[in-house]
Amino acid sequence: MSYEPTDIELKNLLDRWVGQWNEPDADRRRDLIREVWAEDGYQILVNPPEAIRDTARHYGLSAPAIEVRGYDAMFARVTRAYEMFVADGEHVFEPEGEPVRHAGAAVALTWVMRSRADGTVAGSGLEVLTFDADGRVRTDHQFVN
């Protein structure tokens, strides 16, 4: 059974979860990943980026889900997203609304990637998270709009 964080624990965890994607300092980003993620935690990109889906279609395949597992892989993933979307100062990731608790101690979090210039939403997604006994993310199923 998954750990079910209290409301305060959940808010703190989700603040750090969003913060890892916006963190400019690589050492602090690595620390956040270790604080947020269980050692055996993983993220599944349920609907991978369009370029991957296009390549799969080109070969007559359905696009596979992509799994990111472990601290080093997660650091590479989060760092690449930071470099692509946040580092130039154009966008910031933010939570959208309140997290929603589901059966099995799962929590759904909606987020947006917002333009710093005018506040428009450039992207969004949904994360479905479960937690280990220490309250860190064990599983994250990501759906990007």
Protein Blocks (a to p, Z undefined) as FASTA:
>chain_A
ZZdddfklmmmmmmmmmmmmmmmblklmmmmmmmmpcfkbccddfbgcfklmmmmmmnop
acdddddedjklmmmmmmmmmmmmmmnomaccddehjddddehhiacdddddddfklopa
fbdcdddddddfkopafbdcdddZZ
